[in-house]
Amino acid sequence: MMGLVLAIMANLAGIAGLFTTWLHHRYVKQWQSKTDHPSDYPRVAVIAPHRGPIIEEYIDALITQEYAGQWEIIFVTTREDASYHQLQCYAKNHAHVRVVLADDVVQLAQERDVHRGQKGHNLVTALSTVSPEADVIAIIDSDVLPSRDWLRTLVEPFSGADAKLGATTFARLYMPGPGLASCTQAVWVLGSDAFLVGPWGYVWGGSFAIRKEILEQTDALDRWKGLLGSISSDDLNLSVALRRGRYRRCYVPGCKAVRRPPHKRETWAEVLRFTNRQLLHTWWARKDLWLAAFLSHGVKSLAILGSLCIAWLQPVALLALIAPIMDTAGFLLTVYTLRSLNPSDPQLFRSLRKAVLLAGPLPGLLAGVNLITAVTKIRMRWGGVEYKRRAVVGYTRDDSWRATKNNQEQTVEAVPTD
């Protein structure tokens, strides 16, 4: 009897996940039917926080965006960061590019007892320099490769008459690297797309835009300043602020922002740290979203593990293994859905399809484990800094973000000038 109960629990959770993926598919298909383009585009300030050495391909793709309205780019980093001297070269060569320096949050905590996440502090610092005439603020992570129409597509929804539209967002996609660990991470990221649709959705911090006036009306800035909520998460804090202000968020599936590590082979230790950090952010900042994920992935993983333990006594428990098959089917549906939006990049989706077939069941099981272990964590390491939920602890041993003599002397001679 227990084996049958566990199998039913696992498969109900699998059906719920598959239903969420179908809702995402339906949303994207409805979005594709929209063909209207505005004649007038808002003035935009693009803020790009940086941590560590730059990737020139990504910077070039951002600087050369095809956007009909007025816009500027504000790169924000710290003085000791490896990106600082490199970004200065871009600012010298492009009239619409500026570099803003933010304080290092570890020094800020030690010297002034002010505790903030580095990215949130970078955003607050850059926002203080934005022109009063800017209508929309767009944010993009430094390790995201935007398509040429990324900014236009992300900002277009703001040209409508919906005053309650607070933010637009898109999810990331990974180009899978070699090895099972890299494929697992890529499929994990692919699965996050479905969570941007529906009542449990959120704004992904790596690629989003928000009306400047709404940003000022909500408590998002206070959260980024570390006054409310978890100091480590910028996007989940923004999602909470928008919901408290009763503003809508809009998932823009046609706005592609891709991370490409085609030659990097992630280790299992790196994948575990990455996935655990994602769910620790959720536990610290949005327990409702954590609960929704637990009722799906957590319950499913526990049911599958329990079924395997008693399967030799109750073979019916093996029916629980249908749930991972449903997970794989859902991931394949997401690949198919997003490929219809981006037919010009077949290599990415071929690689994602292979990754799903190789590692499809693993992200769900990994999520179940991480959802449980996140509750026991009191510290997080991210970008060379160790955090507690409400405090900066100090630096980690990871110094890869710091400037060295070599990258301080590096110039970007080859970038095209305005």
C-alpha positions in Angstrom: 0.0 0.0 0.0 2.8 2.4 0.9 4.5 1.8 -2.4 1.3 2.8 -4.3 0.9 5.9 -2.2 4.5 7.0 -2.9 4.0 6.4 -6.6 0.8 8.4 -6.7 2.6 11.3 -4.8 5.5 11.3 -7.2 3.3 11.2 -10.3 0.9 13.9 -9.1 3.9 16.2 -8.5 5.2 15.2 -12.0 1.8 16.1 -13.5 1.8 19.4 -11.7 5.2 20.2 -13.2 4.1 19.2 -16.7 1.0 21.3 -16.4 3.2 24.3 -15.4 5.3 23.7 -18.5 2.2 23.5 -20.7 1.0 26.9 -19.3 4.4 28.3 -20.3 4.0 26.8 -23.8 0.6 28.3 -24.1 1.8 31.7 -22.9 4.6 31.8 -25.5 2.2 30.8 -28.3 -0.1 33.6 -27.4 2.8 36.0 -27.2 3.9 35.0 -30.7 0.5 36.1 -32.1 1.2 39.7 -31.0 2.5 41.6 -34.0 2.0 45.3 -33.0 5.1 47.4 -32.5 5.0 50.9 -30.9 5.9 54.0 -32.9 7.4 55.7 -29.9 9.9 54.2 -27.5 10.7 55.4 -24.0 14.0 56.8 -22.9 16.0 54.0 -21.3 19.0 53.7 -18.9 20.7 50.3 -19.2 22.6 49.4 -16.0 25.1 46.6 -16.3 26.7 45.6 -13.0 30.0 43.8 -13.4 32.0 41.4 -11.2 35.2 40.0 -12.6 36.9 40.2 -16.1 34.7 41.3 -18.9 33.7 39.2 -21.9 34.2 41.4 -25.0 31.7 39.6 -27.1 29.0 40.3 -24.6 29.9 44.0 -24.2 30.0 44.5 -27.9 26.5 42.9 -28.3 25.2 45.3 -25.6 26.7 48.4 -27.0 25.4 47.8 -30.5 21.8 47.2 -29.6 19.2 48.2 -32.2 17.0 50.6 -30.3 15.0 53.4 -31.9 14.6 55.5 -28.7 17.2 57.4 -26.6 19.3 55.3 -24.4 22.5 55.1 -22.4 24.6 52.3 -20.8 25.9 52.6 -17.2 28.5 50.0 -16.4 28.9 49.8 -12.6 31.8 48.0 -10.8 34.2 48.5 -7.9 37.7 50.0 -8.0 39.4 46.7 -7.2 37.4 44.7 -9.8 39.1 43.3 -12.8 36.5 44.9 -15.1 37.2 48.5 -14.0 40.1 49.4 -16.3 38.6 47.4 -19.2 35.2 49.2 -19.0 36.9 52.6 -18.9 38.2 51.9 -22.4 34.6 51.4 -23.7 33.4 54.6 -22.0 36.2 56.6 -23.8 35.2 55.2 -27.2 31.4 55.4 -26.9 29.4 58.5 -26.2 26.4 56.6 -24.8 28.5 54.6 -22.3 29.5 55.6 -18.7 31.3 53.8 -15.9 30.2 54.3 -12.3 32.2 53.1 -9.3 30.4 51.5 -6.3 31.8 50.8 -2.8 32.9 47.3 -2.1 30.3 45.8 0.3 32.8 44.0 2.5 34.6 47.3 3.2 31.2 49.0 3.5 30.2 46.5 6.2 33.5 46.7 8.1 34.0 50.4 8.0 30.4 51.7 8.3 28.4 48.7 9.5 26.2 49.0 6.3 25.2 45.5 5.0 24.1 45.1 1.4 24.5 42.6 -1.4 27.1 43.7 -3.9 24.8 43.6 -6.9 22.0 45.4 -5.0 24.5 48.1 -3.9 25.8 48.4 -7.5 22.3 49.0 -8.7 21.5 51.6 -6.1 24.8 53.4 -6.9 24.1 53.4 -10.6 20.5 54.5 -10.2 21.7 57.6 -8.3 23.4 58.8 -11.5 20.5 58.1 -13.9 19.1 61.1 -15.8 15.8 62.4 -14.4 14.5 62.2 -18.0 14.8 58.4 -18.2 11.5 56.5 -18.3 12.7 52.9 -18.0 15.6 51.2 -16.2 16.9 48.0 -17.9 19.2 45.7 -16.1 21.5 43.0 -17.6 24.1 40.8 -16.0 27.7 41.0 -17.3 27.7 37.2 -18.3 24.6 37.4 -20.4 24.8 37.6 -24.2 21.9 39.7 -25.5 20.5 39.4 -29.1 20.6 42.6 -31.2 17.0 43.4 -30.4 17.1 42.5 -26.7 16.5 46.0 -25.5 13.8 46.8 -28.0 11.9 43.6 -27.2 12.3 44.0 -23.4 11.0 47.6 -23.4 8.2 47.4 -26.0 5.5 46.4 -23.5 5.9 49.7 -21.7 4.7 51.6 -24.7 1.1 50.4 -24.0 -1.4 52.0 -21.7 -1.2 49.5 -18.8 -0.2 51.7 -15.8 0.0 48.6 -13.6 2.8 47.0 -15.6 5.8 47.3 -13.3 8.5 45.1 -14.9 9.3 43.0 -17.9 11.7 40.0 -17.7 13.2 37.2 -19.6 15.0 34.0 -18.4 18.5 32.9 -19.2 19.5 30.0 -21.4 22.8 28.1 -21.1 24.7 26.6 -23.9 25.6 23.2 -22.3 29.3 22.5 -22.0 30.8 19.0 -22.2 30.0 16.5 -19.5 27.0 15.4 -17.5 27.4 18.1 -14.8 27.3 20.9 -17.5 24.2 19.3 -19.1 22.5 19.1 -15.7 23.1 22.8 -15.0 21.9 23.8 -18.5 18.6 21.8 -18.0 18.2 23.2 -14.5 18.3 26.7 -16.0 16.0 25.8 -18.8 13.4 24.6 -16.3 13.4 28.0 -14.6 11.5 29.5 -17.6 8.2 28.0 -16.5 8.5 29.8 -13.1 8.3 33.2 -14.8 4.7 32.5 -15.8 1.7 32.3 -13.4 1.1 33.4 -9.8 4.4 32.0 -8.5 6.4 33.9 -11.1 9.3 36.3 -10.4 11.5 38.8 -12.1 14.9 37.3 -13.2 17.7 39.7 -12.2 19.9 39.0 -15.1 17.6 40.5 -17.7 14.7 42.8 -16.7 13.3 46.3 -17.2 11.2 48.4 -14.9 9.5 51.8 -15.1 11.6 54.3 -13.2 8.6 55.9 -11.4 7.4 52.5 -10.2 10.9 51.6 -8.9 10.8 54.8 -6.9 7.2 54.2 -5.6 7.8 50.6 -4.3 10.1 49.5 -1.5 12.5 47.9 -4.0 15.3 50.4 -3.4 15.0 49.9 0.4 15.4 46.2 -0.2 18.5 46.7 -2.4 19.9 48.9 0.3 19.6 46.1 2.8 16.8 47.7 4.9 14.2 45.0 4.2 14.3 41.3 3.3 17.4 39.3 2.4 20.3 41.4 1.4 21.7 38.9 -1.1 18.9 38.7 -3.7 18.2 41.6 -6.1 15.5 39.9 -8.2 13.4 38.2 -5.6 13.4 41.4 -3.5 12.1 43.2 -6.6 9.5 40.6 -7.1 8.3 41.0 -3.6 8.2 44.8 -3.9 6.2 44.7 -7.1 3.7 42.3 -5.6 3.3 44.4 -2.5 2.6 47.4 -4.7 0.2 45.4 -6.8 2.1 45.9 -10.0 2.2 43.3 -12.8 5.3 41.7 -14.2 5.4 40.6 -17.9 7.5 37.7 -19.1 8.9 38.5 -22.5 9.7 35.2 -24.2 10.9 36.8 -27.4 13.8 38.6 -25.7 16.7 36.2 -25.8 19.6 36.5 -23.4 22.0 33.6 -23.5 24.9 32.5 -21.4 27.4 30.5 -23.5 30.1 28.4 -21.9 30.5 26.0 -24.8 34.0 25.0 -23.8 33.7 25.1 -20.1 33.2 21.8 -18.3 31.4 22.5 -15.0 32.3 20.1 -12.1 29.6 18.6 -9.9 30.9 20.7 -7.0 30.2 23.9 -9.1 26.8 22.7 -10.2 25.9 21.9 -6.6 27.0 25.3 -5.3 25.1 27.1 -8.1 21.9 25.2 -7.7 22.0 25.3 -3.9 22.6 29.1 -4.0 19.6 29.5 -6.2 17.3 27.8 -3.7 18.9 29.4 -0.7 18.1 32.8 -2.3 14.5 31.6 -2.6 14.4 30.4 1.1 15.8 33.6 2.4 13.7 36.0 0.2 10.5 34.3 -0.9 9.4 31.4 1.3 6.1 31.2 -0.7 8.0 30.4 -3.9 10.2 27.9 -1.9 7.0 26.2 -0.6 5.6 26.0 -4.2 8.8 24.4 -5.4 9.0 22.0 -2.4 5.4 20.8 -3.0 6.5 20.0 -6.6 10.2 18.9 -6.6 10.7 18.2 -2.9 7.7 15.9 -2.5 8.5 14.2 -5.8 12.1 13.6 -4.9 11.2 12.2 -1.4 8.5 10.0 -2.9 10.9 8.6 -5.6 13.7 7.9 -3.0 11.2 6.2 -0.7 9.8 4.2 -3.6 13.2 2.9 -4.5 13.9 1.9 -0.9 10.8 -0.3 -0.7 10.5 -1.4 -4.3 12.0 -4.9 -3.5 9.0 -5.4 -1.2 6.4 -3.6 -3.1 7.2 -3.5 -6.9 4.3 -1.2 -7.5 6.4 1.6 -6.0 8.5 1.6 -9.2 5.6 3.4 -10.9 7.1 6.5 -9.2 9.8 6.4 -11.9 7.2 7.7 -14.4 7.6 11.2 -12.7 11.2 11.7 -14.0 10.0 10.8 -17.5 7.4 13.5 -17.2 10.1 15.9 -16.2 12.1 15.1 -19.3 9.0 15.5 -21.5 8.4 18.9 -20.0 12.0 20.0 -20.6 11.7 18.9 -24.2 8.5 20.8 -24.6 10.3 24.0 -23.3 13.1 23.5 -25.8 10.6 23.1 -28.6 8.7 26.2 -27.4 11.7 28.5 -27.2 13.1 27.2 -30.5 10.0 28.5 -32.3 11.0 32.0 -31.0 14.6 31.7 -32.0 14.9 29.8 -35.2 18.2 31.6 -36.1 20.1 29.7 -33.4 19.6 26.0 -34.1 22.9 25.0 -32.5 21.8 26.2 -29.0 18.6 24.2 -29.2 20.2 21.1 -30.6 22.6 21.2 -27.6 19.8 21.8 -25.2 17.8 18.9 -26.6 20.8 16.6 -26.2 21.3 17.8 -22.7 17.7 17.1 -21.8 17.9 13.6 -23.2 21.1 13.0 -21.2 20.3 14.6 -17.9 16.5 15.3 -17.9 15.6 13.6 -14.6 18.5 14.9 -12.7 17.5 18.6 -12.1 14.3 17.6 -10.5 16.0 15.3 -8.1 18.7 17.8 -7.4 16.1 20.5 -6.7 14.5 18.2 -4.1 17.7 17.7 -2.3 18.6 21.4 -2.4 15.2 22.6 -1.3 15.7 20.6 1.9 19.3 21.4 2.5 18.7 25.2 1.9 16.6 25.3 5.2 19.8 24.3 7.1 22.1 26.9 5.5 22.9 30.1 7.3 25.7 31.3 5.0 26.0 31.8 1.2 29.1 32.4 -1.0 28.5 34.5 -4.1 30.9 36.5 -6.2 33.8 36.3 -3.8 31.7 37.5 -0.8 30.2 35.4 2.0 26.7 36.5 3.2 24.2 35.7 5.9 20.6 36.6 5.3 20.9 40.0 6.7 24.7 40.6 6.9 27.9 40.6 5.0 30.4 38.2 6.6 33.5 38.9 4.6 35.5 37.8 1.5 35.8 34.2 0.4 39.0 32.6 -1.0 37.7 33.3 -4.5 39.8 36.2 -5.8 39.0 35.6 -9.5 37.0 38.9 -9.6 39.9 41.1 -8.5 42.1 43.2 -10.7 45.6 41.9 -11.5 48.6 43.6 -13.0 47.8 42.0 -16.4 44.2 43.0 -16.7 44.9 46.5 -15.3 47.2 47.1 -18.2 44.8 45.6 -20.7 43.1 47.9 -23.2 40.3 47.3 -25.6 41.9 48.7 -28.8 39.7 46.7 -31.1 36.3 47.9 -30.1 34.5 49.9 -32.8 34.0 53.6 -31.8 30.9 55.7 -32.3 
